[in-house]
């Protein structure tokens, strides 16, 4: 009778993978190709596109001005001159079309710059790694994009020497990319095989999920001060401009405000006898 243990293990592994994929939305819901996972990476792409358009316009302008000056000097450029201009125009468009939309930053660059630059670079780097990751991990990468945007907003105006900055640079610039790099070092055909009880796909997904939770925790901690200020201001405005209900709150339901100082009981004072 043939040994079916290996086949059974393979079927169980595939079933676990399928269950994890369906739990994270299924394979029919991947992120759009080329779509940005966050606002920071989207802004970098927009800047790169505008720069490319600017360069195309400048190149065409230089070409046409040069042709115009040459034609004025020699009394026209003729048929072959027109063909040359057309060919050069097509060459300029083709040259800028093959140039990458935006340069993907290196790992060493992720921790550099101000908080906005750090967040944008990390989002762009994560987008470049996303296609090589399993579907459950891709879903977490999409979530990280939104979380990094929120974290970047909380870091605005924060001093570079603030303890939170060092923690964020370590979390965003080291732990997240290092986790993905370690996964990508595993050969593709070994990523679905169990090692020490779990597959590489499972370990990556669990690690990214923990890192996502840590990013959210840091963001919430940085936002506590703003939340406290908002609550205090809201309470003050409620008492100051809240209308009759707020006034009743202040006065304790009566006509006079409760100052906390008891008034004397004049009925207990004996009346003076008439002389």
N, C-alpha and C positions, 0 to 999 in steps of 0.2 A: 504494500500500500504506500503511495508516494507521500512524502512529508509536506504537509500544507501549512506548516507553521509560518514560514517566510511569507507565503501568499496572504495568510490571514493578517499578519502584522502590517503588510503593505496596504491592505484594504482598510484596516483600522486607521492608519495614518492618513490616508486619503479622505476618509470619512471625517476625521477631526479637522483637517484642513478645510474641507467643504463647509462644515458647520461654522467654523470661524469666519469664513468668507461671507456666508449668508447672514451671520449675525451682524457683520459690519456693512450690510447693504447689498451684498452680492456682486458678482463680476459685471453685471449689466449697468452698474452705476459708478464707473471710474471717473476721475476728474477729467475735464476737457483737455485735450492735447494742447499744450502751450498756455493753458489758463494759469493765472497767477494765484498763489495760495494766500497772498496777503497784499495789503496796500503798499507796503514798502517795496516789494519786488515789482509790483505793477508800475510804480513811479519810476523805478530804474529803467524798466523796459520802455516806458513812454519817453524818457529823456534820451535813451539811445536811439529810438526811432526818429525823434525830432532832430537829433544831431545828424543822422544819416540823410534825412531830407534836406537839411541845410547844406550838407556837403555836396549833394547832387545838384542843388540849385546853383551853388557857387561854381562848381565845375562846368556846368552848362553855360553859365554867364560868362566865365572866362573864355570858353570855346567860341561862343558867338561874338563876343567883343573882339577877340583875336581875328576871327574870320572877317568881321566887318572892317577892321583896320587894314588887314591885308588886301581885301577887295578894293578899298578906297585907294590904296597905294598903287596897285598894279592894274587898276581899271576893271575889276570883276574877277570872280574866281572860276567861272566857267562850269561846264557840266561835271567834270571830274572833281572840281572843288566842292560842288554840292554833294556829290556822292561820298566824298571824304568826310564832310560834316555829318551826314546821316550815319555813316559807319562809326564815327567817333561818338556820336550821341548814343547809339545802341551800345557801344562799348562801355560808356560811363554808367548806363543803367545796369548792364550786366555785371560790371565790377562791383557796384554797391549792393546788388542783389545777393551775391554770394558771400558778402561779409556777414558774419554772425550778428544777430539782432542785438545781443548784449553779451559782454564777456562774463563768464561764470567765475566768481572769485575763488581763489585758492583757500585751503583751510587756514593757513597762517594769517590770512587777511580778515577772517571773520571777527576777530576780537578787536580790530583796529577802528579808529574813528570815534565819532560821537554815537550816542545810543541809537539815533535814527539810522545812521549808516550801518551800524553793527546789525540791527534788526533786518534792514533791507538786504544786506549781503547774505545773512543766514537764510532768509526766505528764498533768495535766488539760488543759493547752493542746495537747499533742500529740494527745490523744484527739479534741479538737474539730476538728483539722486532718486527721485520718486519712481521713475519707470522701472528701476531695477529692484524695487522692493515688492514684497507680497501684498495682495489687496488689503488685508487688515492694517498693515503698516502704512499703506498709502492713505487710508482714511485718517489715521492719526496725524500724518504729515499735513493733511488739509486742516485738521483742527489746530495744529501748532501754528499754522499761518495766521489764523485769527487771534490766537493767544499772544503771539509775538507782536502783532499790531497793538493790542491792548497794553502789553508790557512796555513797548516803546513810548506810548503816550504817558505812562506813569513815570518814565525815566526823564522826561523833558524837564529841564531846569534843575536837575539833580547834579550836585557837585561831583566832579570826577573822583574826589577822594572819599565820597560817601561809601560806607561798608557795603551797601546794596549793589553798587556798581561792580565791585570785584566779584561778588557772588553771581551776578547776572552774566558777566563776561566768562566766568568759569562754566556756568550752566549752558549758556547759549553757544559760546565759542569753542568749548572743549568737549563737554559730556555728550551733547547731542550729535555733533559730527563724528566723534570717536566711536560712538555706538554703531552708527551706520557704516563707518569704514571697517570696523571689525567684522560686521556681517558680510560685507562685500568681499572680504578676503577669503571667505569660505567658498569652495568650488560650488558651482550651481547645482551639480548632481548630488551634492551632499547636504544641501540645505533642508531637504525634506526628511532626512534620516534622523532618527532619534539618537541623541548622545547624552548620557547621564540623565535620561528620563524625558528630555525635551528636544524638539528639533530647533535648528537655527532660526527658522521662521517664527516659531513660537517665542523664543527668547528675545528676538528683535522686537516683536510686537509688545511683549510685556515690558521691556525696557523703555521703549518709546512712550508707552502709556504712563509709566511712572514719571518720566521726564516731563510729559505734558502736565501731569498733576502738579509737579514742582513749579513749573512756569506759572500755572494758575495760582498757586499758593503765594509765590513771590509778588505777583501782581496784586492780589488781594491785600497783602500786608502793606504794600506801598500805597494802596488806595485808602487805607484806614483813616489816615489823617484828613483826607478830603471828605470822606463820608462823615466823620465827626463834625467837621466845620459846617457841612451842609445841614446836618441834623440840628445843630445849635442855631444856625441862621433861620432854618425853617420854623423852629419853635418860637424864636423871637418874633418873626413876622406873623405867626399865628396869633400871638398875644397882642401884638401891636395893631394889626389890621384885620383881625379875624371877625370883627363885628360883635353882635349881641352875645353870641355864645362865648367868645373869648372874654368879654367884659363880665359876664356872669361867672366865668371861671375865676377871674381875678377878685371879684367881690364876694365870692362864696355864696352867691345866690341872693344876697341882700342888696340894699341900696348903697351901703358904704363899704369901702374896701376893708378887709381884715388886716390891720397893721400889726397884730400880734401883741398889742399892749391893752390889758383889760381896763375898762372904764370904771370909775368908782360908783358904788351903789349909793345914790343920794337918799334913797328911802330909809337906809339904815342910820342916817345922821339924825340925832334928836333935834327937834325944832326948839328955837329959843322961846323961853317963856316971856310973855308980855309983862312989862313993868307996870 
